[in-house]
Every structure is written in C-alpha cells, then in structure tokens.
Amino acid sequence: MYKLKNFMEEVVNKKIDSLLNIMNICRCEKCRKDIMAIALNDLPAKYVVTETGELYTKVRELEQQFEVDVETAIVKAALFVSKNPKH
C-alpha cells in the first residue's frame, strides 16, 4: 500500500524531544504539539510516496540535509510557545 507522507513531520518528531530536554520549557503534550505545528509551518513540506516501511529509509537519507533548518525551527517555535503557552 502506498502512502503520502510529509517526511518533515517525521524529522521534527524525531528531533523535538532531544532539543526540548535541553531547554527549560514546558514539555506537556499540548506545548509539544504546538511547537511541532509552528516548526512545521516554518519548514518546507517534503512529501514522499512510500510503501510501508520505506519512509524511514527516505527520512534517513534526507535528514542530514535539513538538520540545521529543522533544529532552528524547533528552537524558534519552542521559545515562542514558552512565552505564549496555551495552558
């Protein structure tokens, strides 16, 4: 079965916890999802069509290219959310 997936969502999801662990901000589920949404809105969507299990291979191949941009977007979003929490 083929799936359409924004691989940037996977990259952000993989990196967010390690970055939030070193930042002194709320890591509740609401804040985490808000940070992800803001970061993803700042990053270009990178859609891929994959078969089940193939996505992770593509993510690993493309991840290094976007690593700095992804980390910057997450940190920027985390700082924004920490100043404007929704809870």
VENPESUL-V958596 format. One record per pair of residues at least 24 apart in sequence whose C-alpha atoms are under 8 Angstrom apart, sorted by the first residue. I is the first residue (numbers start at 0). GAP is how many residues later the second one is. Records with the same first field share a line. If there is no record, write none. Layout:
I->GAP ; GAP
//
This chain:
0->50 ; 51
1->47 ; 48 ; 49 ; 50
2->46 ; 47 ; 48 ; 49
3->43 ; 44 ; 45 ; 46
4->42 ; 43 ; 44 ; 45
5->39 ; 40 ; 41 ; 42
6->38 ; 39 ; 40 ; 41 ; 48 ; 52
7->32 ; 35 ; 36 ; 37 ; 38 ; 39
8->31
9->49
10->48 ; 52 ; 59
11->24 ; 27 ; 28 ; 58 ; 59 ; 62
14->56
15->55 ; 58
18->52 ; 55 ; 56
19->58
24->53 ; 57
25->56
29->56 ; 57
30->50 ; 54 ; 55
33->47
34->39 ; 42 ; 43 ; 46
35->38 ; 41
37->35 ; 36 ; 39
38->31 ; 34 ; 35 ; 37 ; 38
39->33
41->31
42->26 ; 27 ; 30
//
